[in-house]
Amino acid sequence: MITRGLTAWLLATVLFSSSGYGHGGVGMVDNRCVLRIGPDLMFFTGYQPQSTREEFCDDIPTAGQTVVVLDMQDTELRDMLMEIRIIKDLGTHRRTNGLPVLTDAELASPEVLDPVTIAYVPAKKYPSGTLNFVHTFPDNGKFIGIVSVKNIHGQTYVSQFPFAVGQPLGKSLALYGMMIAGLFGTVYGLWYYGRTQKPHSQKKPA
């Protein structure tokens, strides 16, 4: 029973961490794209009206005009100042769980951010709860989206999400293939461990 429970817990954890938030702050929850920022969640929708009607959550299929819509379900977000920035990922930032992450010092440094910023929306409030953001990516590449919100108490929350534009299909398939292989390997290891421990637990008392 312990082994089965541990296996189920691990399965849920791996699935949430990989497919739930595989690209930093953006991911899927209940089949909807969401952006996690501090204690709040915003629904996230991205699409390219000039090339496809399909929506996406993380990587952008091709270069070109891209529309991002953020829907603030939590009403407290509507009273906060929200700022959006997209920077090029030059591969110079530290990595956490395989993803690039800017430190607090880098996020606060114009000298670090300004030279690599390709799009910027100044801080403002969105009382309607909806933010529409449009940007045209001229070329493929790797980028990091940074969304910051500040409440009336001066507290600031930042969400970072790395993404790629024009990422080859083979690279995505390889990534998901590795996650699936790792998941099955872990489950098999737990099953084998439980099987080897079974004879010891079934010894008859003297």
C-alpha positions as CSV (number, residue, x, y, z in Angstrom):
1,M,0.0,0.0,0.0
2,I,2.8,2.4,0.8
3,T,4.5,1.7,-2.5
4,R,1.3,2.2,-4.4
5,G,0.6,5.5,-2.6
6,L,4.1,6.7,-3.2
7,T,3.9,5.8,-6.9
8,A,0.6,7.7,-7.3
9,W,1.9,10.7,-5.5
10,L,5.1,10.8,-7.6
11,L,3.1,10.3,-10.8
12,A,0.9,13.3,-10.0
13,T,3.9,15.4,-9.0
14,V,5.8,14.6,-12.2
15,L,2.8,15.3,-14.4
16,F,2.1,18.6,-12.7
17,S,5.7,19.9,-12.8
18,S,6.3,18.8,-16.4
19,S,3.1,19.5,-18.3
20,G,1.6,21.8,-15.7
21,Y,4.4,24.4,-15.6
22,G,7.0,23.2,-18.0
23,H,7.9,26.7,-19.1
24,G,8.3,28.6,-15.9
25,G,5.3,30.7,-14.9
26,V,3.1,29.6,-17.9
27,G,1.4,26.2,-18.2
28,M,-1.8,24.2,-18.2
29,V,-4.3,23.9,-15.4
30,D,-7.6,22.1,-16.1
31,N,-6.9,22.3,-19.9
32,R,-6.6,26.1,-19.7
33,C,-3.4,28.2,-20.2
34,V,-2.5,30.1,-17.1
35,L,0.2,32.5,-15.9
36,R,1.2,32.1,-12.3
37,I,2.3,35.3,-10.6
38,G,2.8,35.4,-6.8
39,P,-0.4,34.0,-5.2
40,D,-2.6,34.7,-8.2
41,L,-3.3,33.1,-11.6
42,M,-4.2,34.8,-14.8
43,F,-5.7,33.0,-17.8
44,F,-3.3,33.2,-20.8
45,T,-4.1,32.9,-24.5
46,G,-1.6,33.3,-27.4
47,Y,-2.3,33.1,-31.1
48,Q,-1.1,34.3,-34.5
49,P,-4.1,35.6,-36.4
50,Q,-2.1,36.0,-39.7
51,S,-1.0,32.3,-39.9
52,T,-3.2,30.0,-37.7
53,R,-6.3,30.0,-35.5
54,E,-4.7,27.6,-33.1
55,E,-3.9,28.9,-29.6
56,F,-0.7,28.2,-27.7
57,C,0.6,28.4,-24.1
58,D,4.4,28.5,-24.4
59,D,6.5,28.2,-27.5
60,I,5.3,30.2,-30.5
61,P,5.1,28.2,-33.8
62,T,6.6,30.8,-36.2
63,A,7.9,34.3,-36.4
64,G,5.4,37.0,-37.1
65,Q,2.6,38.9,-35.5
66,T,1.7,37.4,-32.1
67,V,-1.2,38.4,-29.9
68,V,-1.3,37.6,-26.2
69,V,-4.4,38.1,-24.0
70,L,-4.2,38.0,-20.2
71,D,-7.5,37.6,-18.3
72,M,-7.2,38.6,-14.7
73,Q,-9.8,36.4,-12.9
74,D,-8.5,37.5,-9.4
75,T,-10.0,41.0,-8.9
76,E,-7.1,42.1,-6.8
77,L,-4.9,42.0,-9.9
78,R,-7.0,44.7,-11.5
79,D,-5.9,47.2,-8.8
80,M,-2.2,46.4,-9.3
81,L,0.3,48.1,-11.6
82,M,1.3,45.5,-14.3
83,E,4.4,45.7,-16.5
84,I,5.4,43.4,-19.4
85,R,8.8,42.9,-20.9
86,I,10.2,40.4,-23.4
87,I,14.0,39.9,-23.7
88,K,16.3,37.9,-25.8
89,D,17.7,34.8,-24.1
90,L,21.4,34.9,-24.8
91,G,22.1,31.9,-22.6
92,T,24.0,33.9,-20.0
93,H,21.5,33.5,-17.1
94,R,21.6,30.8,-14.4
95,R,19.4,27.8,-15.0
96,T,16.9,26.2,-12.6
97,N,15.4,22.8,-13.6
98,G,16.9,23.4,-17.0
99,L,15.2,26.8,-17.6
100,P,16.9,30.2,-17.6
101,V,16.0,32.4,-14.6
102,L,17.0,36.0,-14.0
103,T,18.1,36.9,-10.5
104,D,16.5,39.7,-8.5
105,A,19.6,41.8,-9.2
106,E,19.3,41.2,-12.9
107,L,15.6,42.0,-12.9
108,A,16.3,45.3,-11.2
109,S,19.2,46.3,-13.5
110,P,18.4,48.5,-16.6
111,E,22.0,47.8,-17.7
112,V,21.1,44.1,-17.9
113,L,17.6,44.4,-19.3
114,D,17.6,47.3,-21.7
115,P,20.1,46.0,-24.3
116,V,18.2,42.7,-24.7
117,T,14.6,44.0,-24.4
118,I,12.6,43.6,-27.7
119,A,9.2,44.6,-26.3
120,Y,8.1,46.6,-23.3
121,V,4.7,47.6,-21.9
122,P,5.0,50.2,-19.1
123,A,3.4,49.6,-15.8
124,K,-0.3,50.6,-15.6
125,K,-3.6,49.3,-14.1
126,Y,-6.2,47.3,-16.1
127,P,-9.5,47.8,-14.3
128,S,-11.4,45.8,-17.0
129,G,-9.2,42.7,-16.0
130,T,-8.1,42.1,-19.6
131,L,-4.7,43.0,-21.2
132,N,-4.1,42.6,-24.9
133,F,-0.5,42.6,-26.0
134,V,0.7,42.5,-29.6
135,H,4.3,42.0,-30.8
136,T,5.8,41.0,-34.2
137,F,8.7,38.6,-33.9
138,P,10.9,39.2,-37.1
139,D,13.0,36.1,-36.5
140,N,13.1,32.8,-34.7
141,G,15.0,32.5,-31.5
142,K,14.8,32.0,-27.7
143,F,13.2,34.6,-25.4
144,I,12.1,35.2,-21.8
145,G,8.8,36.9,-20.9
146,I,8.7,38.9,-17.7
147,V,5.4,40.0,-16.1
148,S,5.6,42.1,-12.9
149,V,2.8,43.4,-10.7
150,K,2.9,45.8,-7.8
151,N,0.1,46.2,-5.2
152,I,-0.8,49.2,-3.2
153,H,1.4,48.1,-0.4
154,G,4.5,48.2,-2.6
155,Q,4.8,44.4,-2.8
156,T,6.1,43.2,-6.2
157,Y,5.5,39.8,-7.8
158,V,7.4,38.7,-10.9
159,S,6.7,35.8,-13.2
160,Q,9.3,34.6,-15.8
161,F,8.6,32.2,-18.6
162,P,11.2,31.3,-21.2
163,F,9.9,30.4,-24.7
164,A,11.0,29.8,-28.2
165,V,9.8,31.2,-31.5
166,G,9.9,28.7,-34.4
167,Q,11.1,25.8,-32.3
168,P,11.5,22.7,-34.5
169,L,8.9,20.0,-34.0
170,G,11.6,17.4,-33.5
171,K,13.0,19.3,-30.5
172,S,9.6,19.4,-28.8
173,L,9.0,15.7,-29.4
174,A,12.4,14.9,-28.0
175,L,11.7,16.9,-24.9
176,Y,8.3,15.2,-24.2
177,G,9.9,11.8,-25.1
178,M,12.5,12.3,-22.4
179,M,9.9,13.3,-19.8
180,I,7.8,10.2,-20.6
181,A,10.8,7.9,-20.5
182,G,11.8,9.4,-17.1
183,L,8.3,9.0,-15.8
184,F,8.1,5.3,-16.7
185,G,11.6,4.7,-15.4
186,T,10.6,6.1,-12.0
187,V,7.4,4.2,-11.8
188,Y,9.1,0.9,-12.8
189,G,11.8,1.5,-10.2
190,L,9.2,2.0,-7.4
191,W,7.3,-1.1,-8.6
192,Y,10.5,-3.2,-8.6
193,Y,11.5,-1.9,-5.1
194,G,8.1,-2.8,-3.7
195,R,8.4,-6.3,-5.3
196,T,11.8,-7.0,-3.7
197,Q,10.6,-5.8,-0.3
198,K,7.5,-8.0,-0.4
199,P,9.1,-11.3,0.8
200,H,10.4,-9.6,3.9
201,S,7.0,-8.2,4.9
202,Q,5.4,-11.6,4.5
203,K,7.6,-13.5,7.0
204,K,5.6,-15.5,9.4
205,P,6.0,-14.6,13.1
206,A,8.0,-17.1,15.2
